[in-house]
């Protein structure tokens, strides 16, 4: 049974020919993954035409048409199938954004007429090569309107193919494209349209090849992304395992703990951003990563537990040293107590370290006890230095008087004068600690100068030295006399070689004699 429907408004045939895909029957209408629901050329009437019903005829008067019986057409769908689906009015659910429908020029009716035959009662037959296929009936419509209806279905498939190519270029998921290709294939096989169906089949075959190549490239890209993802995960796991295997005593704990937290964040980010790996690989990597983190945490807890125990022991040792330091802080036995503090310092350096915070606090207490003692000693020394300031002035004058005695020419007079200065030196008393060495060095230089003068005097007056000098001088004079005789003999003979040799030997002895005579004169 066919049905004639009531049009909602008066439309022109030209507008009817531009009916969008959204008002076409389901078998010809684009699927949500391919074409959007929005219409691009206006809207059909509310119910829409069917293959067995009359399309909106803008040329008919706006009276209430009555239903007329018609012979059933096997190729026509039910009227309900021709109504726009409510779901089509809602946005399509798709993983990727739906591309806008491409603009496809409509097929001219004159061109499409070569592929169809339309009867007077509205039956439309597709001429597909040698085959004739009944595609449906549009009763109470002109032959041109009936043909235009099924040509639009042909153009819808062309639009789907154009959008298919557009979505491949945009990188749509192949799973969605596969569904779309399946629906286009079904539409071409059913042939509920009028147009060059053979050209559609050729283009459909090209799209199948295109999709196959696209799937291959997509698979290669997916495999490359998975390989990159696997490498990134492996790098994260390897670094975590390296930290897990590092001995506690060599571990930079602050840096390592921070880095392990970063690795966990990197793992989650990689897992979220990258392609999924196979379950076995994913589980294996996670098991290794989780194991490394667990081992790291276990080692860290054990390490810091041991440090806490050592810290407690160190605290006890240093508390005892602090108690001893505090006991000595009130002592006024400056020299002995200062030595004891040095011993305590050596013990402190050998003691185990507590935690940094506790060790700093303990050290502050230890230093405070020492500071009490050394501050008291410094205060007393300052008072003593002030008292010894006058003594320093006296000793500086003594050194100035001693400088006037230099050089010592009279040893006996110099000894008497230096003894007098030493007496004044002892009577002057102590000087400030900072001047002790300078004063002692100054007086020692006076004593050294007097001692040197005494040694020189003794060397000049020693009888044994005089005797040895005189004996050497006598022997030298005898040798000189012999050399002079040898020289005269050589001259008498005219032997120049002998003369030169005798003269050299005589000159050497004469120089030696001059030196001995000078030494002998000093001993007188």
ZALUMMI-146920 format. One record per residue (C-alpha): residue in three letters; x, y, z. Coordinates in steps of 0.02 Angstrom, whole numbers, padded with zeros to 5 digits, always signed. Example, Ala and Ser with C-alpha at 12.3 -4.5 7.8 and 13.67 -1.06 7.14 Angstrom:
# ZALUMMI-146920
ALA+00615-00225+00390/SER+00684-00053+00357/
***
This chain:
# ZALUMMI-146920
UNK+00000+00000+00000/UNK+00067+00168-00048/UNK+00021+00330+00038/UNK+00005+00507-00017/UNK+00053+00630+00120/UNK+00004+00809+00158/UNK+00138+00941+00127/UNK+00172+01061+00270/UNK+00204+01209+00156/UNK+00207+01257-00026/UNK+00379+01232-00106/UNK+00441+01250-00283/UNK+00509+01101-00381/UNK+00682+01183-00381/UNK+00686+01185-00193/UNK+00627+01005-00190/UNK+00772+00952-00301/UNK+00892+01025-00172/UNK+00820+00920-00030/UNK+00965+00885+00090/UNK+01026+00714+00140/UNK+00950+00730+00313/UNK+00773+00702+00240/UNK+00817+00551+00132/UNK+00770+00371+00175/UNK+00889+00280+00294/UNK+00965+00167+00163/UNK+01024+00318+00062/UNK+01050+00441+00204/UNK+01232+00467+00260/UNK+01280+00386+00425/UNK+01323+00500+00571/UNK+01508+00461+00555/UNK+01513+00530+00377/UNK+01387+00672+00355/UNK+01326+00796+00484/UNK+01142+00810+00525/UNK+01131+00994+00478/UNK+01044+01026+00313/UNK+01128+01135+00183/UNK+00987+01172+00060/UNK+00828+01192+00164/UNK+00712+01063+00245/UNK+00589+00935+00175/UNK+00414+00923+00245/UNK+00394+00837+00411/UNK+00355+00661+00348/UNK+00464+00659+00190/UNK+00429+00560+00030/UNK+00451+00373+00013/UNK+00490+00267-00135/UNK+00305+00225-00145/UNK+00236+00396-00095/UNK+00218+00560-00183/UNK+00350+00689-00140/UNK+00302+00864-00092/UNK+00227+00939-00248/UNK+00241+01126-00240/UNK+00129+01144-00394/UNK-00024+01065-00311/UNK-00152+01170-00220/UNK-00144+01174-00032/UNK-00300+01067-00009/UNK-00306+00910+00099/UNK-00254+00764-00016/UNK-00329+00594+00011/UNK-00236+00430+00017/UNK-00247+00329-00143/UNK-00213+00145-00162/UNK-00068+00089-00264/UNK+00007-00076-00314/UNK+00142-00132-00194/UNK+00318-00106-00258/UNK+00447-00235-00197/UNK+00590-00112-00201/UNK+00501+00020-00097/UNK+00529+00031+00092/UNK+00392+00061+00217/UNK+00332+00241+00242/UNK+00399+00242+00418/UNK+00574+00213+00351/UNK+00563+00373+00253/UNK+00532+00484+00406/UNK+00682+00576+00478/UNK+00747+00481+00628/UNK+00738+00581+00791/UNK+00917+00529+00826/UNK+00972+00621+00671/UNK+00921+00785+00750/UNK+01050+00758+00888/UNK+01240+00775+00868/UNK+01318+00614+00811/UNK+01423+00521+00939/UNK+01595+00507+00864/UNK+01769+00490+00935/UNK+01835+00625+00819/UNK+01754+00789+00764/UNK+01641+00767+00613/UNK+01702+00859+00460/UNK+01578+00973+00369/UNK+01498+00897+00216/UNK+01591+00938+00057/UNK+01501+01030-00082/UNK+01456+00907-00222/UNK+01377+00979-00381/UNK+01207+00898-00414/UNK+01192+00782-00562/UNK+01095+00866-00704/UNK+00928+00778-00738/UNK+00967+00773-00924/UNK+01124+00673-00886/UNK+01037+00560-00760/UNK+00894+00524-00881/UNK+01012+00414-00981/UNK+01014+00291-00835/UNK+00827+00282-00799/UNK+00653+00253-00866/UNK+00502+00332-00783/UNK+00324+00271-00815/UNK+00170+00378-00816/UNK+00115+00310-00647/UNK+00279+00361-00565/UNK+00375+00197-00569/UNK+00563+00228-00588/UNK+00679+00097-00664/UNK+00869+00106-00656/UNK+00962+00061-00817/UNK+01125-00013-00754/UNK+01213-00075-00909/UNK+01110-00221-00974/UNK+01012-00232-00812/UNK+00850-00147-00770/UNK+00817-00122-00584/UNK+00652-00059-00513/UNK+00701+00068-00383/UNK+00529+00132-00327/UNK+00372+00230-00367/UNK+00329+00412-00339/UNK+00143+00423-00380/UNK+00051+00584-00420/UNK+00213+00667-00472/UNK+00282+00721-00638/UNK+00412+00613-00722/UNK+00542+00748-00690/UNK+00502+00755-00503/UNK+00503+00566-00487/UNK+00672+00558-00574/UNK+00742+00703-00470/UNK+00700+00613-00308/UNK+00805+00460-00349/UNK+00944+00565-00428/UNK+00961+00654-00261/UNK+00990+00484-00180/UNK+01128+00454-00307/UNK+01205+00623-00266/UNK+01197+00584-00081/UNK+01308+00432-00109/UNK+01428+00540-00210/UNK+01432+00664-00065/UNK+01468+00522+00056/UNK+01615+00467-00053/UNK+01683+00645-00061/UNK+01671+00662+00126/UNK+01752+00492+00145/UNK+01904+00554+00049/UNK+01903+00714+00151/UNK+01902+00619+00315/UNK+02047+00509+00259/UNK+02147+00666+00220/UNK+02101+00733+00393/UNK+02161+00573+00478/UNK+01996+00502+00542/UNK+02003+00331+00630/UNK+02000+00187+00507/UNK+01869+00097+00611/UNK+01744+00238+00578/UNK+01795+00246+00396/UNK+01769+00058+00379/UNK+01590+00073+00440/UNK+01557+00216+00320/UNK+01630+00117+00174/UNK+01520-00030+00219/UNK+01363+00077+00215/UNK+01413+00155+00049/UNK+01446-00019-00021/UNK+01274-00077+00036/UNK+01192+00075-00042/UNK+01279+00046-00209/UNK+01234-00138-00207/UNK+01050-00103-00169/UNK+01044+00027-00310/UNK+00895+00124-00242/UNK+00950+00275-00344/UNK+00967+00339-00521/UNK+01134+00385-00597/UNK+01296+00312-00662/UNK+01302+00168-00539/UNK+01445+00088-00634/UNK+01548+00244-00600/UNK+01501+00231-00417/UNK+01562+00051-00414/UNK+01727+00103-00494/UNK+01747+00244-00370/UNK+01698+00127-00227/UNK+01835+00005-00277/UNK+01960+00149-00277/UNK+01901+00199-00103/UNK+01924+00021-00042/UNK+02103+00025-00105/UNK+02128+00196-00027/UNK+02062+00135+00139/UNK+02174-00018+00131/UNK+02328+00091+00105/UNK+02266+00208+00240/UNK+02246+00064+00362/UNK+02421+00003+00322/UNK+02494+00176+00353/UNK+02389+00193+00510/UNK+02451+00025+00572/UNK+02631+00074+00537/UNK+02604+00238+00627/UNK+02523+00147+00772/UNK+02666+00024+00780/UNK+02793+00165+00776/UNK+02698+00256+00914/UNK+02690+00095+01015/UNK+02876+00069+00991/UNK+02907+00247+01051/UNK+02789+00219+01196/UNK+02877+00056+01240/UNK+03048+00141+01232/UNK+02986+00283+01344/UNK+02915+00160+01470/UNK+03074+00054+01464/UNK+03178+00210+01498/UNK+03070+00254+01649/UNK+03078+00076+01716/UNK+03267+00062+01688/UNK+03300+00224+01783/UNK+03186+00169+01925/UNK+03275+00000+01934/UNK+03443+00089+01937/UNK+03390+00186+02091/UNK+03319+00027+02169/UNK+03485-00064+02144/UNK+03595+00078+02212/UNK+03665+00039+02387/UNK+03593+00147+02524/UNK+03761+00221+02573/UNK+03791+00283+02395/UNK+03615+00347+02364/UNK+03585+00536+02348/UNK+03421+00518+02442/UNK+03348+00691+02419/UNK+03381+00694+02233/UNK+03331+00511+02211/UNK+03166+00530+02305/UNK+03120+00682+02201/UNK+03167+00592+02040/UNK+03067+00435+02085/UNK+02912+00544+02109/UNK+02945+00624+01939/UNK+02962+00452+01859/UNK+02791+00403+01925/UNK+02716+00562+01852/UNK+02804+00527+01687/UNK+02734+00349+01688/UNK+02556+00413+01710/UNK+02580+00547+01578/UNK+02651+00421+01453/UNK+02512+00298+01490/UNK+02380+00432+01462/UNK+02456+00513+01308/UNK+02530+00368+01212/UNK+02447+00219+01123/UNK+02405+00070+01230/UNK+02527-00074+01232/UNK+02476-00255+01236/UNK+02412-00315+01405/UNK+02558-00434+01431/UNK+02687-00298+01393/UNK+02593-00167+01494/UNK+02576-00284+01644/UNK+02759-00336+01633/UNK+02823-00158+01629/UNK+02708-00105+01771/UNK+02764-00253+01875/UNK+02946-00204+01852/UNK+02912-00020+01887/UNK+02807-00057+02040/UNK+02940-00179+02103/UNK+03077-00048+02082/UNK+02975+00083+02176/UNK+02937-00043+02315/UNK+03120-00091+02332/UNK+03172+00091+02333/UNK+03047+00132+02471/UNK+03101-00021+02571/UNK+03285+00027+02558/UNK+03245+00206+02604/UNK+03145+00157+02758/UNK+03282+00038+02816/UNK+03417+00169+02784/UNK+03331+00308+02879/UNK+03283+00190+03019/UNK+03467+00147+03038/UNK+03512+00332+03032/UNK+03386+00367+03169/UNK+03468+00234+03279/UNK+03642+00305+03244/UNK+03576+00480+03275/UNK+03509+00430+03445/UNK+03677+00351+03490/UNK+03772+00503+03430/UNK+03658+00617+03529/UNK+03697+00522+03689/UNK+03885+00530+03659/UNK+03881+00716+03624/UNK+03766+00753+03769/UNK+03902+00681+03883/UNK+04036+00788+03800/UNK+03925+00942+03822/UNK+03904+00903+04007/UNK+04094+00893+04030/UNK+04118+01055+03933/UNK+03989+01144+04040/UNK+04078+01084+04200/UNK+04243+01160+04139/UNK+04165+01325+04086/UNK+04186+01405+04259/UNK+04369+01353+04282/UNK+04502+01488+04303/UNK+04648+01370+04280/UNK+04672+01441+04107/UNK+04814+01336+04038/UNK+04757+01166+04102/UNK+04575+01195+04058/UNK+04617+01254+03882/UNK+04708+01088+03856/UNK+04556+00992+03918/UNK+04446+01085+03795/UNK+04564+01035+03654/UNK+04545+00854+03708/UNK+04355+00872+03711/UNK+04360+00944+03535/UNK+04459+00793+03473/UNK+04329+00678+03552/UNK+04188+00778+03472/UNK+04266+00757+03299/UNK+04278+00568+03324/UNK+04099+00553+03387/UNK+03964+00490+03267/UNK+03852+00619+03184/UNK+03670+00642+03231/UNK+03540+00710+03112/UNK+03589+00878+03039/UNK+03461+00975+03139/UNK+03504+00890+03304/UNK+03691+00895+03270/UNK+03684+01082+03240/UNK+03590+01108+03403/UNK+03713+00998+03501/UNK+03861+01088+03425/UNK+03787+01256+03474/UNK+03775+01199+03656/UNK+03953+01130+03653/UNK+04022+01291+03580/UNK+03923+01395+03705/UNK+04008+01305+03851/UNK+04181+01335+03775/UNK+04138+01517+03739/UNK+04100+01547+03923/UNK+04275+01486+03973/UNK+04371+01572+03834/UNK+04275+01734+03854/UNK+04322+01737+04038/UNK+04504+01700+03998/UNK+04505+01835+03865/UNK+04433+01962+03986/UNK+04565+01923+04116/UNK+04704+01928+03987/UNK+04641+02097+03928/UNK+04652+02162+04106/UNK+04826+02089+04127/UNK+04881+02163+03961/UNK+04822+02332+04018/UNK+04924+02315+04178/UNK+05078+02256+04080/UNK+05069+02403+03959/UNK+05185+02509+04068/UNK+05311+02365+04080/UNK+05313+02359+03890/UNK+05364+02541+03880/UNK+05509+02509+04002/UNK+05574+02361+03902/UNK+05560+02454+03737/UNK+05674+02588+03814/UNK+05796+02454+03871/UNK+05807+02386+03694/UNK+05836+02562+03628/UNK+05981+02586+03755/UNK+06055+02419+03701/UNK+06055+02470+03519/UNK+06168+02616+03565/UNK+06304+02493+03624/UNK+06321+02412+03453/UNK+06443+02365+03387/UNK+06538+02299+03540/UNK+06718+02352+03523/UNK+06768+02332+03705/UNK+06713+02159+03757/UNK+06733+02186+03945/UNK+06641+02353+03944/UNK+06506+02279+03833/UNK+06480+02133+03953/UNK+06459+02251+04101/UNK+06335+02361+04006/UNK+06232+02211+03947/UNK+06225+02139+04124/UNK+06159+02305+04185/UNK+06025+02304+04047/UNK+05975+02125+04094/UNK+05948+02178+04273/UNK+05835+02319+04219/UNK+05746+02195+04102/UNK+05704+02075+04242/UNK+05646+02216+04356/UNK+05528+02281+04221/UNK+05417+02127+04236/UNK+05297+02046+04111/UNK+05232+02125+03952/UNK+05066+02093+03860/UNK+05054+01920+03780/UNK+05057+01989+03605/UNK+05225+02078+03635/UNK+05318+01940+03727/UNK+05403+01863+03575/UNK+05450+02032+03500/UNK+05532+02089+03661/UNK+05627+01926+03690/UNK+05690+01924+03510/UNK+05753+02104+03528/UNK+05854+02068+03687/UNK+05921+01906+03614/UNK+05996+02001+03468/UNK+06097+02108+03592/UNK+06163+01951+03677/UNK+06207+01871+03508/UNK+06303+02029+03456/UNK+06405+02026+03619/UNK+06442+01840+03600/UNK+06505+01867+03423/UNK+06619+02006+03483/UNK+06688+01893+03621/UNK+06724+01754+03496/UNK+06817+01874+03382/UNK+06920+01939+03529/UNK+06966+01764+03585/UNK+07020+01715+03410/UNK+07136+01864+03403/UNK+07216+01836+03575/UNK+07233+01646+03576/UNK+07423+01600+03602/UNK+07409+01438+03506/UNK+07337+01528+03358/UNK+07478+01654+03363/UNK+07609+01517+03370/UNK+07536+01424+03223/UNK+07527+01583+03122/UNK+07710+01630+03159/UNK+07773+01454+03118/UNK+07682+01455+02951/UNK+07752+01627+02912/UNK+07932+01570+02948/UNK+07915+01417+02837/UNK+07840+01523+02699/UNK+07984+01649+02707/UNK+08109+01506+02688/UNK+08014+01440+02536/UNK+08010+01613+02459/UNK+08200+01630+02479/UNK+08225+01464+02389/UNK+08111+01516+02247/UNK+08202+01682+02226/UNK+08367+01586+02210/UNK+08290+01470+02079/UNK+08228+01621+01983/UNK+08403+01701+01980/UNK+08480+01540+01916/UNK+08352+01527+01776/UNK+08382+01705+01725/UNK+08570+01674+01722/UNK+08544+01528+01605/UNK+08418+01623+01500/UNK+08293+01479+01517/UNK+08127+01567+01486/UNK+08021+01417+01532/UNK+08111+01395+01697/UNK+08101+01582+01729/UNK+07911+01583+01703/UNK+07885+01432+01815/UNK+07992+01502+01955/UNK+07908+01671+01943/UNK+07732+01595+01957/UNK+07780+01494+02110/UNK+07862+01645+02191/UNK+07708+01756+02159/UNK+07592+01629+02241/UNK+07700+01616+02395/UNK+07712+01804+02411/UNK+07521+01820+02409/UNK+07507+01688+02542/UNK+07635+01778+02647/UNK+07536+01940+02636/UNK+07381+01851+02701/UNK+07474+01773+02848/UNK+07553+01938+02895/UNK+07380+02020+02897/UNK+07313+01884+03010/UNK+07462+01897+03126/UNK+07435+02083+03143/UNK+07256+02052+03203/UNK+07319+01934+03339/UNK+07436+02065+03416/
***
